[in-house]
Amino acid sequence: MSPSIATRHAPSPETVQVTGLFDGAHAWRLRQQLAKRGGDSPLLILDFARVSEFHDFAVAVLAQGLSQQAPGTVVLCGLRRHHRRLFASFGLQVLKASEAPAWAG
């Protein structure tokens, strides 16, 4: 499956669903998209549940960009334990599937 990033703006909160391969190049594109973000919703959900292959380097690329976002404005969902731990090592809070609010999935 080729990588894609789909953004859903309504209903709030804004959700970005990532699918397919998530490598460094894909992470960089997502990071640039987030840097340009000027949406009405103060909260952004990044949903990785449909990622088929997740490269560790992509975590580093994306985490650096996410660290520039205001705290509490980005929710990461759909990650496996390994990638939750990697994001946490960069100081980012990640919700487990059981902790995610109903609107996050």
Buried (B, 14 or more C-beta within 10 A) or exposed (E): EEBEBEEEEEEEBBBBBBBBBBBBBBBBEBBEEBEEBEEEBEBBBBBBBBBEEBBEEBBBBBBEBBEEBEEEEBBBBBBEEEBBEBBEEEEBEBBEEEEBEEEBE
